[in-house]
Amino acid sequence: MALFPELVRDQNETRSTGLLPFQNLTSCVESGLIRAATPIGPDQIQPSSIDLRLGAVAYRIKASFLPRPGGTVLAKLKDLLIAEIDLTQPAQLTRGNVYIVPLLEELNLPSSLWGKANPKSSTGRLDIFTRLLTDHAEEFEYVPNGYKGRLFAEIVPRTFTILVREGLRLNQLRLVKGNPPPSDTRLSALHEREVLVYSADDSPRDAVISNGLWLSLDLKGTQGSEIVGYRAKKRTEPIDLSRVNFYPPNDFWHPIRRPASGQLILDPEEFYILASKERVRIPPHYAAEMVPFDPSVGEFRIHYAGFFDPGFGYGADDVKGTHAVLEVRSHEVPFLVEDGQRVGRLVYEQMLAVPEKLYGRDIGSSYQSQGLALSKHFRR
């Protein structure tokens, strides 16, 4: 008899709680629970999330805010407005400034569904601080049960000035039914069955599980490379987010070579791209989310873009893990990190059902076989 019978059920079984998979998100669009005046394209719907699109106008404002109960985003920003920017043509969002952009998508959720948002991977790798806002919100990145109304993105380019236009996708939304609790016991049993962590040499690796799956920092170089990370340059030309595989990396990044000491000092107000030592896997009946800031491991924030889709590092059970790329920014003071130091946690969450569409090359996923990788805007 299985020790955890709930873990050996048919993976295609529909559960009563969990993240909505691709097919359910498609139904939400078809039924109008997620809607937009400009039709939602099928390529916006990912294995466990839907990409949200910028609308036709951006508002530069004096300060970030929350509308609070009874308040709307548009009413609140009137007192903070500096300039209105037309996004029907490419427009520049300058680093260090705060912008609010109404999104094309709106929600008409039933009381059984709530949502949470995150920047897309390429957004985080450019240090674009992006958060979802709803009317009446008391917190960012959260959509309450039964929310009906507009969605907004707060955008703060922190390192690079960017060029954007209507229709670009900077963030993504997951919808959730119920409140499935994370479980270390369940996660440990899942690792025994599926192998969630591999080493660089394709061998299974022990999983360190405590309130999620812990990841450590690689300062020796993934796939044998002497480059272990990148530090962003501060004065560059603007980055047009519609361009893919276009910009020379050396114009925007200082490569960090393998330190002989195995140590790296993170300077405050600098932005780094680093990688995990582990290669992680997300089986099809689960998704994961990176915990962005954990003061127990140091005064720094990792991974602005925290969603990991079902099938990441997994494929059709034929991919032996993928390195997690870490977007790192130190807080307040210089902070020393070392090779193999634990820096963050992945929290696994169950899907309502296995998605009919999984993360991977077949759907054009950009980072399935990544080592240390910059965003898709830079030449490989």
Secondary structure, DSSP 8 states (H G I E B T S, - for coil): --SSGGGSS-TT---SSEE--HHHHHHHHHHTSEE-SS---GGGB-SS-EEEEB-SEEEEESS-----TT--HHHHHTTTEEEEEE-SS-EEE-TT-EEEEEEEEEEE--TTEEEEEEE-HHHHTTTEEEEEEETT-SSTTEE-TT-EEEEEEEEEESSS-EEE-TT-EEEEEEEEES-----HHHHHHHHHHH--EE-TTS-B----BSSSEEEEB--S-GGG-SEEEEEE-SS---EETT--S-B-GGGTEEEEE--TTSEEEE-BT-EEEEEEEEEE---TTEEEEE--B-TTS-SEEE-S--EE-TTTTTTTTT---EEEEEEEEE-SS-EEEETT-EEEEEEEEEBSS--SS-SSGGGT-S-TT-SS---TTB--
